């Protein structure tokens, strides 16, 4: 028997990322466990008919209608799905774009996807450059070009530095380096020397020792690295160091990557929250 309670389809003539992101934000308001099916690049009537058959098959097998989020700009393709599928259809363009056309007094572009245009833009190339920078400066791999960084994250190992750095690069085009604080730093009671000239760019991440021990035990079970007393020592030393250095910091224990990144943006580059 399936463990999910409902199947949710995300149907798009592009990547489906917009449909899935928006749909998930809505679904998060409800306590149930859906099965997610993303169907991207539905850009012909024939593909639309295949989608209808797939949705209807799931409806028949599960005995309840699937939830279907769509971001389809082609009216003919959308009509096939509207008329044929036995799911609960939530057409995002129909819900939001058409009322905006009326309000703004203009027609939307009705473009199929946006990534072909985006890939040619300066913003896109800046974002790719930021991702490459963040990968090259992950976990203190390189001290080069730190002058070009937008933010430098510091914290103990496994406190969330790498995923936050990559998220800032991918979503916001920030060149984010990150450095782990290690026992040698605690012995010296100061930040790595390579970071001294870049203190204004530094943002600290910390985490509750109990959660840190859980995460480290998944990677290196039973090791000194993952021991709770060692995690307590490292977190206490790291927080004391950041206080002495006057570095802004936050705990990642109960925060999502999106929340962490937004807090950093508010502190480091608040203009990136405006578009």
Secondary structure, 3 states (H helix, E strand, C coil): CCCCCEEEEEEECCCCHHHHHHHHHHHCCCCCCEEEEEECCCCCHHHHHHHHHHHHHHHHHHCCCCEEEEECCCHHHHHHHHHHCCCEEEEHHHHHHHHHHHHHCCCCCCCCCCHHHHCCCHHHHHHHHHHHHHHHCHHHCCCCCHHHCCEEEEEECCCCHHHHHHHHHHHHCCCEEEEEECHHHHHHCCCCHHHHHHHHHEEEEECCHHHHHHHHHHHCCCCCCCCHHHHHHHHHHHHHHHHHHCCEEEECCCCCHHHHHHHHHHHHCHHHHCC
